[in-house]
Amino acid sequence: MKILLLGMLAVGIVVVAPVDLASAKCYRFSKAPSDHFFCVKGDSFADRKKAGKCCKRVAGRSCGSVGSSSSSCHSNSNKCYDQNCKAHRSLRGYARLLRRVTFSQAVRNLFARR
């Protein structure tokens, strides 16, 4: 009986445990000026595409593919752009976005990404 209760308790804890699902990044693009970074709150294809559109808007031309990424950006000349294409001197907090989900949601999301 104790083993059954401990097993149920363990499953209950795992089912409601928070899971880290989404990364957020600051991107530099291959054809953009090297000091320009574009930060978005996500790391999906759609998020990278949004950063690319912002880059194109700022640079006035296609920015190419993602050259590198970082969790933050600092520029003395205000060349860190947020997801709304607004220039900043420094952007931080793009390392991880935490979202609380149930274990079953995390499993579904894991298999949906493949």
C-alpha positions as CSV (number, residue, x, y, z in Angstrom):
1,M,0.0,0.0,0.0
2,K,2.8,2.4,0.9
3,I,4.6,1.7,-2.4
4,L,1.4,2.4,-4.3
5,L,0.9,5.7,-2.6
6,L,4.5,6.7,-3.1
7,G,4.3,5.8,-6.8
8,M,1.1,7.9,-7.2
9,L,2.8,10.8,-5.4
10,A,5.8,10.5,-7.7
11,V,3.6,10.5,-10.8
12,G,1.6,13.5,-9.5
13,I,4.8,15.5,-8.9
14,V,6.2,14.7,-12.4
15,V,2.9,15.5,-14.1
16,V,2.7,19.1,-12.7
17,A,6.5,19.8,-12.8
18,P,7.4,22.9,-14.7
19,V,9.3,22.4,-18.0
20,D,11.5,24.8,-19.9
21,L,10.2,24.8,-23.4
22,A,11.3,27.8,-25.4
23,S,14.6,29.6,-25.9
24,A,14.8,33.2,-26.8
25,K,17.7,34.6,-28.7
26,C,19.5,37.7,-30.1
27,Y,20.5,36.9,-33.7
28,R,23.2,38.4,-36.0
29,F,22.6,37.8,-39.7
30,S,25.3,36.9,-42.3
31,K,24.6,39.9,-44.6
32,A,23.7,42.5,-42.0
33,P,26.3,44.9,-40.5
34,S,28.3,42.9,-37.9
35,D,27.3,45.2,-35.0
36,H,23.5,44.7,-35.5
37,F,21.7,42.2,-33.3
38,F,18.0,41.3,-33.5
39,C,16.4,39.9,-30.3
40,V,13.2,38.0,-30.3
41,K,11.4,36.1,-27.5
42,G,11.5,32.6,-29.1
43,D,13.7,30.3,-31.0
44,S,11.3,28.8,-33.6
45,F,11.6,29.1,-37.3
46,A,8.8,31.8,-37.2
47,D,10.7,33.7,-34.5
48,R,13.9,33.7,-36.6
49,K,11.9,34.8,-39.6
50,K,10.5,37.7,-37.5
51,A,14.0,38.7,-36.6
52,G,15.0,38.5,-40.2
53,K,12.1,40.8,-41.3
54,C,13.2,43.3,-38.6
55,C,16.7,43.1,-39.9
56,K,15.6,43.7,-43.5
57,R,13.5,46.7,-42.3
58,V,16.5,48.2,-40.5
59,A,19.2,47.4,-43.0
60,G,17.1,48.1,-46.1
61,R,18.0,44.8,-47.7
62,S,17.8,41.0,-47.2
63,C,20.1,40.1,-44.3
64,G,20.8,36.5,-45.3
65,S,20.9,33.5,-42.9
66,V,21.5,33.5,-39.1
67,G,25.2,33.9,-38.6
68,S,25.3,33.7,-34.8
69,S,23.1,34.0,-31.7
70,S,23.5,35.2,-28.2
71,S,21.4,35.5,-25.0
72,S,22.0,39.2,-24.8
73,C,23.2,42.2,-26.7
74,H,25.1,45.4,-25.9
75,S,26.0,48.1,-28.3
76,N,27.3,51.6,-27.5
77,S,25.7,52.8,-30.6
78,N,22.1,51.5,-30.0
79,K,22.3,48.6,-32.5
80,C,20.4,46.0,-30.4
81,Y,16.9,45.7,-31.9
82,D,14.0,44.1,-30.1
83,Q,11.2,42.2,-31.7
84,N,9.4,45.5,-32.6
85,C,12.5,46.7,-34.4
86,K,13.1,49.3,-31.8
87,A,16.8,50.2,-31.2
88,H,18.3,49.8,-27.7
89,R,21.8,50.1,-26.2
90,S,21.4,46.9,-24.3
91,L,19.0,43.9,-24.3
92,R,19.1,41.1,-21.7
93,G,16.9,38.3,-20.6
94,Y,16.9,36.5,-23.9
95,A,18.5,33.4,-22.5
96,R,15.4,31.4,-21.6
97,L,11.7,31.9,-21.6
98,L,10.2,29.8,-18.9
99,R,6.7,28.5,-19.2
100,R,4.9,26.2,-16.8
101,V,3.3,23.2,-18.5
102,T,2.1,19.8,-17.4
103,F,4.2,16.7,-18.1
104,S,1.7,15.5,-20.7
105,Q,1.9,18.9,-22.5
106,A,5.7,18.7,-22.5
107,V,5.6,15.2,-24.0
108,R,3.1,16.3,-26.7
109,N,5.3,19.4,-27.6
110,L,8.4,17.2,-27.7
111,F,6.9,14.9,-30.3
112,A,5.3,17.7,-32.2
113,R,8.7,19.4,-32.9
114,R,10.0,16.4,-34.8
